[in-house]
Amino acid sequence: MYKLLLRIRIYFKTRRCLRDGRYRKNLVKRLWSSSSNFFFSLIAVALMATVVHGVYQLTGESISLETKIRAGETIPDNEVPLIAEAVEIRLAAVEKSREIKTGKQIRNHASRFGINLKLARLIHDISKDEQVDPELIYRIIWAESRFKPDCVGIVGEIGLMQVRYGTALTVDPGATRKKLFDPAYNIRIGIKHLKDHLHFYRGDTKLALLAYNRGRGRVNELLGMGINPANGYASRVLNTRL
């Protein structure tokens, strides 16, 4: 009987020890996990605060400097070269971006109309210089001469934009038939003639194109008679899928 009681005591004591050991082990795990999460959270907050402070500081400096410049305040001599360099770098980046965009547009037009890059750039640059949409000029040249600089029409139209010698003289008194075979000169004269029609018809592209093709006198005559002067030319230029 004594031995039985002794075994029972040993049994319960052993279970209690095992249970207490597991509890302590789990408690240590919980404490370690909590402390680890706390430390990691603390590190994350510190890093975030550092980044936010840096961004805030940079933004604050930028706004402060810009405010000074706009207010006309005197900028310290040691900051002037840095500002000038930053402005120069920014302008160079903007110019480079514009060149890349322009080059892409020119290559696209060259591919669409089946012409070489040199001619495509010439048309683009003169159009931009004359403040006319290059797309419109590409389309007019396609309709007029299919981009052949030596093209001569049945009533004496010459070159890429099929400009008549008499018309060229109204734009440039020094015009010659020989000059009209030069692509750059022909495009310039053609665009100036078109711009004159655009100005007369207050920006109406269709009427300007009809006047370019049929003559302003004829278009105005038909309009005065209440007749639509459309002959398909404006539609061919503007709506043909190219």
Secondary structure as UniProt FT lines:
FT   HELIX           2..71
FT   TURN            77..79
FT   HELIX           80..113
FT   HELIX           117..129
FT   TURN            130..131
FT   HELIX           134..145
FT   TURN            146..147
FT   TURN            149..150
FT   TURN            154..155
FT   TURN            159..162
FT   HELIX           165..171
FT   TURN            173..174
FT   TURN            177..178
FT   HELIX           179..181
FT   HELIX           183..200
FT   TURN            201..203
FT   HELIX           205..214
FT   HELIX           216..224
FT   TURN            225..226
FT   HELIX           233..239
//
